[in-house]
Protein backbone atom coordinates (compact mmCIF):
# COMPACT_ATOMS: atom_id res chain seq x y z
CA UNK A 1 0.00 0.00 0.00
CA UNK A 2 1.30 3.47 -0.79
CA UNK A 3 1.20 5.69 2.27
CA UNK A 4 1.34 9.46 1.99
CA UNK A 5 4.84 9.55 3.46
CA UNK A 6 6.05 7.35 0.59
CA UNK A 7 4.56 9.41 -2.25
CA UNK A 8 7.42 11.85 -2.70
CA UNK A 9 10.27 9.30 -2.58
CA UNK A 10 8.35 7.27 -5.18
CA UNK A 11 7.92 10.36 -7.38
CA UNK A 12 11.68 11.00 -7.07
CA UNK A 13 12.44 7.41 -8.07
CA UNK A 14 10.15 7.73 -11.09
CA UNK A 15 11.94 10.91 -12.17
CA UNK A 16 15.30 9.14 -11.84
CA UNK A 17 14.13 6.18 -13.93
CA UNK A 18 12.80 8.44 -16.67
CA UNK A 19 16.10 10.35 -16.72
CA UNK A 20 18.01 7.08 -17.08
CA UNK A 21 15.73 5.91 -19.90
CA UNK A 22 15.83 9.22 -21.75
CA UNK A 23 18.05 9.50 -24.79
CA UNK A 24 17.07 13.01 -25.80
CA UNK A 25 19.39 15.04 -23.61
CA UNK A 26 18.68 17.59 -20.98
CA UNK A 27 15.91 19.78 -22.27
CA UNK A 28 13.01 20.40 -24.59
CA UNK A 29 13.24 22.78 -27.53
CA UNK A 30 11.22 25.92 -27.07
CA UNK A 31 9.96 27.94 -30.04
CA UNK A 32 12.57 30.27 -31.39
CA UNK A 33 12.63 34.00 -31.80
CA UNK A 34 11.52 33.91 -35.44
CA UNK A 35 15.08 34.08 -36.68
CA UNK A 36 15.48 30.35 -37.06
CA UNK A 37 16.98 29.84 -33.63
CA UNK A 38 15.51 28.16 -30.62
CA UNK A 39 16.55 27.97 -27.03
CA UNK A 40 16.68 25.07 -24.61
CA UNK A 41 14.74 25.11 -21.38
CA UNK A 42 13.81 22.57 -18.75
CA UNK A 43 10.01 22.48 -18.33
CA UNK A 44 10.36 20.22 -15.28
CA UNK A 45 12.65 22.43 -13.23
CA UNK A 46 11.65 23.50 -9.76
CA UNK A 47 9.44 21.85 -7.20
CA UNK A 48 6.01 20.93 -8.60
CA UNK A 49 2.65 21.30 -6.94
CA UNK A 50 1.27 17.81 -6.34
CA UNK A 51 -2.38 16.76 -6.51
CA UNK A 52 -3.20 13.31 -5.09
CA UNK A 53 -6.35 11.39 -6.05
CA UNK A 54 -7.78 8.35 -4.31
CA UNK A 55 -10.45 6.52 -6.27
CA UNK A 56 -9.72 2.79 -6.25
CA UNK A 57 -12.97 0.86 -6.85
CA UNK A 58 -11.83 -2.11 -4.73
CA UNK A 59 -10.62 0.03 -1.84
CA UNK A 60 -13.66 0.93 0.26
CA UNK A 61 -11.54 2.96 2.68
CA UNK A 62 -10.04 5.13 -0.12
CA UNK A 63 -6.50 4.88 1.16
CA UNK A 64 -4.95 3.63 -2.09
CA UNK A 65 -3.58 6.27 -4.41
CA UNK A 66 -5.12 6.17 -7.89
CA UNK A 67 -3.36 9.16 -9.49
CA UNK A 68 -0.82 11.87 -8.77
CA UNK A 69 -0.52 15.03 -10.85
CA UNK A 70 2.58 17.21 -10.68
CA UNK A 71 2.15 20.75 -12.03
CA UNK A 72 5.35 22.69 -12.71
CA UNK A 73 5.88 26.46 -12.84
CA UNK A 74 6.23 26.17 -16.62
CA UNK A 75 2.63 24.81 -16.73
CA UNK A 76 3.93 21.44 -17.89
CA UNK A 77 2.18 18.56 -16.13
CA UNK A 78 3.27 15.03 -15.26
CA UNK A 79 0.50 12.60 -14.37
CA UNK A 80 1.26 9.20 -12.96
CA UNK A 81 -1.13 6.36 -12.32
CA UNK A 82 -0.09 3.44 -10.14
CA UNK A 83 -1.32 -0.01 -11.11
CA UNK A 84 -1.67 -2.70 -8.51
CA UNK A 85 -1.64 -6.46 -8.82
CA UNK A 86 -1.33 -9.69 -6.91
CA UNK A 87 2.11 -10.77 -5.67
CA UNK A 88 2.09 -14.60 -5.43
CA UNK A 89 4.99 -14.97 -2.98
CA UNK A 90 3.74 -12.49 -0.40
CA UNK A 91 0.02 -12.91 -1.02
CA UNK A 92 -0.42 -9.15 -1.31
CA UNK A 93 -3.29 -8.16 -3.58
CA UNK A 94 -2.20 -4.52 -3.57
CA UNK A 95 1.41 -4.80 -4.73
CA UNK A 96 2.46 -1.83 -6.88
CA UNK A 97 3.26 -3.52 -10.19
CA UNK A 98 3.42 -0.68 -12.71
CA UNK A 99 3.30 3.09 -13.02
CA UNK A 100 1.97 4.82 -16.13
CA UNK A 101 3.46 8.28 -16.56
CA UNK A 102 2.09 10.90 -18.96
CA UNK A 103 3.85 14.23 -19.60
CA UNK A 104 1.70 17.06 -20.94
CA UNK A 105 2.67 20.43 -22.37
CA UNK A 106 0.94 23.70 -21.33
CA UNK A 107 -1.72 23.07 -24.03
CA UNK A 108 -2.63 19.82 -22.18
CA UNK A 109 -1.35 17.66 -25.05
CA UNK A 110 0.37 14.41 -24.13
CA UNK A 111 3.96 14.68 -25.35
CA UNK A 112 5.23 11.40 -23.87
CA UNK A 113 3.83 8.32 -22.19
CA UNK A 114 5.97 5.89 -20.21
CA UNK A 115 5.28 2.59 -18.52
CA UNK A 116 7.47 1.69 -15.54
CA UNK A 117 7.23 -1.95 -14.40
CA UNK A 118 8.33 -2.87 -10.89
CA UNK A 119 10.01 -6.26 -10.59
CA UNK A 120 10.02 -7.99 -7.20
CA UNK A 121 12.03 -10.89 -5.83
CA UNK A 122 10.51 -13.97 -4.13
CA UNK A 123 10.38 -12.18 -0.77
CA UNK A 124 8.39 -9.29 -2.22
CA UNK A 125 11.29 -6.81 -2.21
CA UNK A 126 11.75 -4.47 -5.17
CA UNK A 127 14.50 -5.91 -7.32
CA UNK A 128 14.53 -3.72 -10.42
CA UNK A 129 12.44 -1.57 -12.71
CA UNK A 130 11.84 -1.61 -16.45
CA UNK A 131 11.07 1.64 -18.27
CA UNK A 132 9.33 1.63 -21.65
CA UNK A 133 8.44 4.70 -23.68
CA UNK A 134 5.01 3.99 -25.16
CA UNK A 135 4.73 7.16 -27.23
CA UNK A 136 6.15 10.62 -27.72
CA UNK A 137 9.61 12.08 -27.47
CA UNK A 138 12.13 11.04 -24.81
CA UNK A 139 12.00 13.27 -21.73
CA UNK A 140 14.49 14.35 -19.16
CA UNK A 141 12.42 14.87 -16.01
NUSEPA-486032 format. One record per atom (N, C-alpha, C): x, y, z; residue in three letters. Coordinates in pm, whole numbers, plus 50000, padded with zeros to 5 digits. Layout:
BEGIN
XYZala ...
REM end
This chain:
BEGIN
500844988350000unk 500005000050000unk 500895012450000unk 500535022349926unk 501305034749921unk 500765044150027unk 501575047250124unk 501205056950227unk 501635070750182unk 501005080950238unk 501345094650199unk 502815097850218unk 503445092350323unk 504845095550346unk 505765088850245unk 505255079850162unk 506055073550059unk 505875079749921unk 504885088449907unk 504565094149775unk 505765101249714unk 506375110249789unk 507425118549730unk 508695110749699unk 509135101349784unk 510275093049742unk 509965084949617unk 508725080249603unk 508355072749482unk 508375081949360unk 507875094049374unk 507925103649262unk 509375106449224unk 510265107849322unk 511685110049293unk 512285098149219unk 511935086049261unk 512445074149193unk 511945073549049unk 510695077249027unk 510155077348891unk 510915087348805unk 511175099148859unk 511945109148783unk 513325103848748unk 513975097048842unk 515305091448816unk 515255080848706unk 514245072248709unk 514135061848607unk 513885067748469unk 513055078048461unk 512805084448333unk 514075091148281unk 514835097448370unk 516105103548328unk 517035093048272unk 517125081448339unk 518015070848292unk 517565065548156unk 516265064648135unk 515735059148010unk 515745069147896unk 515905081847927unk 515835092247825unk 517095092347740unk 516915094047611unk 518055095047521unk 518085108447449unk 517205117547492unk 517075130147420unk 518015141047469unk 518565139747587unk 519395150447639unk 518725157047756unk 519075169347779unk 518685175947902unk 517455184647894unk 516965187747778unk 515915197847773unk 514995195747655unk 513995203947649unk 513015204047541unk 513235216747461unk 513075215847330unk 513245227847247unk 512025236647260unk 512295249347282unk 511225259247293unk 511235267147163unk 510075271647119unk 509965279446996unk 510955290846991unk 511525292746877unk 512575302746861unk 512055316946855unk 512945325846822unk 512635340046820unk 512215344846682unk 511925335346591unk 511525339146456unk 512705340046361unk 513905339946415unk 515085340846332unk 515715327446304unk 514965316746323unk 515485303546294unk 516255297446410unk 516285304146522unk 516985298446637unk 515975294446743unk 516355285346826unk 515515281646938unk 516395279847060unk 515795281047174unk 516555279747297unk 516145266947369unk 516985262547459unk 516685250747539unk 516205255247675unk 515185248447726unk 514745251147862unk 514295238047925unk 514225237748054unk 513815225748125unk 512425228048181unk 511385222348120unk 510015224848167unk 509725218348302unk 510595209348347unk 510365202248472unk 511285206948583unk 511785219148571unk 512655224348677unk 511795229648791unk 512375230048907unk 511655235049024unk 510885224049095unk 510235227849201unk 509445218549280unk 507985219649236unk 507395208649190unk 506015209349140unk 504995209749253unk 503815214949220unk 502655213049306unk 502145199049279unk 501705192049382unk 501275178149366unk 499815176749408unk 499035170549321unk 497625167649349unk 497505152449359unk 496975147449471unk 496805133149491unk 495325129549481unk 495035118649409unk 493655113949395unk 493555099749447unk 492485097049519unk 492225083549569unk 490845079349520unk 490825069749429unk 489555065249373unk 489685050849325unk 490165041949411unk 490285027949375unk 488945020949400unk 488345014949298unk 487035008649315unk 487034997349418unk 488124990149433unk 488174978949527unk 488644982949666unk 488894995549687unk 489385000349816unk 488295008749882unk 487485002449965unk 486345009350026unk 486775020350122unk 488005019550173unk 488465029650268unk 489155041450199unk 489365040650068unk 489965051349988unk 491345055550040unk 492155045650072unk 493505048850116unk 494525046550005unk 494135039149901unk 495055036349791unk 495075048249695unk 496255051749653unk 496425062749559unk 496065057949419unk 495245065549347unk 494885061749211unk 495555070749107unk 496005082649148unk 496645091649051unk 497355102849126unk 498485106949073unk 499185118749123unk 499475127749004unk 499235140549021unk 499485150348915unk 500475160548968unk 501565162348894unk 502585172148932unk 502525183648832unk 502265195648882unk 502155207548797unk 503365216348824unk 504125219048718unk 505355226948729unk 505095241648699unk 506015250248738unk 505885264648716unk 505755268048569unk 506305259548482unk 506235261748338unk 504865257948280unk 503955253248365unk 502635248148327unk 502685234648257unk 503845228248257unk 503935214448211unk 503405205748325unk 502815194548289unk 502185185648387unk 502705171448367unk 502945164648477unk 503275150348474unk 502225143248558unk 501495134148493unk 500505126048563unk 501035111948575unk 500895106048692unk 501265092048704unk 500175084248773unk 499935072348718unk 498875063648768unk 499485050448811unk 499395047348940unk 499915034448986unk 498945023248950unk 499505011648918unk 498684999948889unk 499084988948987unk 498094982849045unk 498334973049149unk 497964959149100unk 498644949249155unk 498364935449118unk 498714926049231unk 498454913449208unk 498674903149309unk 500134898749305unk 500754897449422unk 502114892349433unk 502034878349491unk 502324867749411unk 502094854049457unk 502924849749578unk 504154854649590unk 504994850349702unk 504564856349835unk 504124868749834unk 503744875149960unk 502244874549985unk 501474871449883unk 500024870949898unk 499364884649898unk 500134895049869unk 499584908549869unk 498784910949741unk 497554915349758unk 496714918449642unk 496924932749596unk 497634940749675unk 497804954849643unk 499274958349617unk 500014949149559unk 501414952049527unk 501454961949410unk 502284972149422unk 502464981749312unk 503254974749203unk 502634972549087unk 503264964848981unk 503734973548865unk 503094984848844unk 503424993248729unk 502985007548756unk 503685016848693unk 503305030948698unk 503245036048555unk 502115041948519unk 501975048248387unk 502195063148406unk 503115068748331unk 503465082848344unk 503165090048213unk 502435101148222unk 502095109048104unk 502565123348126unk 503395128348034unk 503855142348040unk 503035150447942unk 502535162047990unk 501705170647906unk 502285184647899unk 502185190647782unk 502675204347763unk 501625214147817unk 501905227247815unk 500945237047867unk 499595237047793unk 499545231547672unk 498285230747597unk 497515217947632unk 497985210647733unk 497375198247782unk 497435186947680unk 498445187247592unk 498655176647495unk 499695167047550unk 499415154147541unk 500375144147587unk 501575144147493unk 502755146647547unk 503965146847465unk 504785134147483unk 504545126747590unk 505235114047613unk 504455105747713unk 504465092647688unk 503835083247781unk 504835072147808unk 505055069447936unk 505975058947979unk 505245048648063unk 505735036448059unk 505285025948148unk 506495021248227unk 506375021348360unk 507475016948446unk 506995004648522unk 507594993048492unk 507234980548560unk 508144978648679unk 507564974148790unk 508334971348911unk 508484956248923unk 509724951748936unk 510014937448941unk 510454933749083unk 509774924049142unk 510024920149280unk 510704906549287unk 511444904249395unk 512034891149417unk 511014882249489unk 511424870049525unk 510514860349587unk 510014864849724unk 510784873449790unk 510384878249923unk 509484890549914unk 509244895549795unk 508394907149778unk 509144920249785unk 510484919849777unk 511294931949779unk 511544936649636unk 511524949749617unk 511754955349483unk 513154951849438unk 513234945549321unk 514504940949268unk 515024950149158unk 514124954249069unk 514534962848958unk 513284969248897unk 513524978148804unk 512444984348729unk 512744983348580unk 511704983748501unk 511844983948355unk 511054995948304unk 511715004348226unk 511075016448173unk 510885014848023unk 509655017147977unk 509335016347835unk 508625029147793unk 509135035447687unk 508445047047632unk 507375041947536unk 506125044747566unk 505015039947484unk 504735049147367unk 504935062247387unk 504735071647277unk 505415084847311unk 505605092947209unk 506155106247228unk 507675106547226unk 508175118447252unk 509615120847253unk 510205117147388unk 511485113147390unk 512135110447519unk 512175123047604unk 512005121447733unk 512005132747827unk 513175131847921unk 513505143047978unk 514495143548084unk 513845150548201unk 513145142948286unk 512425148748399unk 513355152448511unk 
REM end
